[in-house]
Amino acid sequence: MRFPILFLFLFLFLPPPGIYAQTHTIDSIRNRLQFLSGTARADCLNRLSEQFFYYWIHSDSSLQYSREAFQQASSVNYQSGMSEALILEAEVKGKFLGQPQQMLLISKKAIETIKNTNDLRTLCRAYNTLSGAMAFLGEYQYAIDMARKAQQIALTLKDKRLIGWSVEAIGFAYVKSGVYWKAFENFMEAQQIGNEVNDSLLVSLSLAFIARSFNRVDEPRKALQYYHEFLRYAGPFTLVWPHLEDMAYAHLQLKQYDSVLYYQQKHRRNIDLMTTDLALRKKFSSSLWGFSTDIQLERKQYDSVLFQVLPNLAKQRERRDVIPLMNSLLIAGKAYLGKGDYNRSMLYTRELYQLATKINNKQFLKDALKQMAETFERLHQSDSAYVYFRQFVALKDSMETAKYAGRTALFLAASEAENKIRLLQKDNEQQLTLNKKEIQRQVQLKNLVVAGFILAVLFSIIIARNLILKRRNEKLRNEQEQSILKRKALELEMQALRAQMNPHFIFNCLSAIDSLIQTNQSDKATTCLSRFAKLIRGVLDGSKNNLVPFEKDFETMKLYLEMEQFRCNDKFTYDLHADDELLQGDYKVPPLIIQPFIENAIHHGLLNKPNGNRQIKVRAQLSDKHIIYAITDNGVGRKKAAALRQMNKPGQQSYGIEITKERIQLHNKNDVATDLVITDLEEGGISLGTKAVIRINCFE
């Protein structure tokens, strides 16, 4: 019985082996520190600060070494070391001590310190830290802008790790703002980069926030899939954060109460194991109020709830820690409402209402409206109660609609990402199968060579003749099969291209229509929705046929241009014209044949143009049993558009024009270069736009 008891003691009371390894790392750095001076000493002090931030989880020690590093770097005018020390201090203040305003000020100082040097890596990190501070403070668009600026620097450096952390910062701003499907896209990209560069912290954070996105749209099962994946990569830094509390919340939604209790207790044990810093234990344990206060309010234990919440309000107001502050105000208002102290309840609820309105946090604003309506009702002020109740119902309905749209978008993004992973795995399996078959083929070939060598003298002439005939027949058969397969592949690509409609185009159109509805422009919204439905119907009808009437296809292009102009807020104008003979005749053309050229002209030519008149012209005329399309724009031109695309989405290739070119050749049944001519319009070396001319055989 001694050994089991001993093992139980070791499991419960001794820290995990990684703690000892990290202690050894810190001791090693400290031993080197005594022999260093100048910039090397500043760098070593910053490494110690990092160790206490990411691994040993101790705010005081991390701040101590970052400040020593700043002083050492200042003494030798080492701007990179100074900026790095400021970044670490800002991270500790914001992420450990809950002081986002201090995080903001210090990260700005880090940027000012480094921006006039050539150290772009540290500048990139400083912008990411500033982005995190703005996200904590509820300035979500500003946070996204700063993270994108960091991303551009990382792309310039071609540093994958920095690119990954910049993408993660963008995702963090989106998840804080509640745009979960956009957050998912960025976190998936960050996770993939983290796996490529072997950065387990980046992978674990990305997986945790992907899981949180699903948790926030009430999809606990999907959330738990990603949470369990997160646990494979989690280290000390991620384990002290309340991600296990999120797992408990997911199980709570599923009514799996044993699992709720398990993950709550595991979170508490993690905090006790990972840090001895009392301030951090208090901060990270504060998230445990979430479920206990709800239970206590249900049991009418109002004094106990107020005892937990009220002492923290002053500090939360001082630090501008908005989300915990609003949560505390909500709980305090509920407790005083339960006690019948309506004046105090209204005091805290009004403060919550004002703060939620200021940062546009709809969830807490909804809670505040509901609580104010209930309080006025108990005070027998029915008119005020009715006003706030109507606002609550309207906001609740709007949030339910947005939540449904967000859940749909998130699942679409997740489905697309999972399909890509599944296809990649399938490709790998197919490649392994092909390699195996190639090895088998080589063995068989070797055996045939040996057998052929033995029989070569007797049957050389017959074998040679048979081989020649066989190869000729195989070549002819292969050429025929290749021709058939190529035609089938092109037909499938044509069907896919016709059926394809850019998801971002659809979501943007729907979002713009939703915006009209939200701003009470119902007539305009109805008109736009009708046009959008007609466009989708035209695309779907066209996807079923190889040829469609010219008039119907031209009408679909007109609807497409109207919706593009609508979703782009009228940033461009268009001029669409076709010969009367074409519109009145019974001519048939391949569906959507000019749509990729119009899309390229708008998104790569016109929208990249910084200012001025943006115009696209589309002309169609009949000429000697051919329809001649001409698409002309006054955008930035192909060279600049290609450069911008490479900078924003490096490595991405577009196959729409190439597939359309093959469609034209297949339809015209020739390989004439003049069937598609794209010309750059220039004058005096200045780009005036692009012109694409397409010639299509027409059928009556």
Buried (B, 14 or more C-beta within 10 A) or exposed (E): EEEEEEEEEEEEEEEEEEBEEBBEBBEEBEEBBEEBEEBBBBBBBBBBBBBBBBBBBBBBBBBBBBBBBBEBBBEEEBBBBBBBBBBBBBBBBBBBBBBBBBBBBBBBBBBEBBBEEEBBBBBBBBBBBBBBBBBBBBBBEBBBBBBBBBBBBBBEBEBBBBBBBBBBBBBBBBBBBBBBBBBBBBBBBBBBBBBEBEBBBBBBBBBBBBBBBBBBBEBBEBBBBBBEBBBEBBBBBBBBBBBBBBBBBBBBBEEBEEBBEBBBEBBBEBBEBBBEBEBBBEBBBBBBBBBBBBEBBEEEBBEBBBEBBBEBBEEBBEBBBBBBBBBBBBBBBBBBBBBEEBEBBBBBBBBBBEBBEEBEBBBBBBBBBBBBBBBBBEBEEEEBBEBBBEBBBEBBEBBEEBBEBBBBBBBBBBEBBEEEEEEEEEEEEEEEEEEEEEEEEEEEEEEEEEEEEEEEEEEEEEEEEEEEEEEEEEEEEEEEEEEEEEEEEBEEBBEEBBEBBEEEBBBBBBEBBBEBBEEEBEEBBEBBBEBBEBBBEBBEBBBEEBBBBBBBBBBBBBBBBBBBBBBBEEEBEBEBEBBEEBBEBEBBBBBBBBBBBBBBBBBBBBBBBEEEEBBBBBBBBBEEEBBBBBBBBBBBBBEBBEEEBEEEEEEEEEEBBEBBBBBBBBBBEEEEEEBBEBEEBEEEEEBBBBBBBBBBBBEE
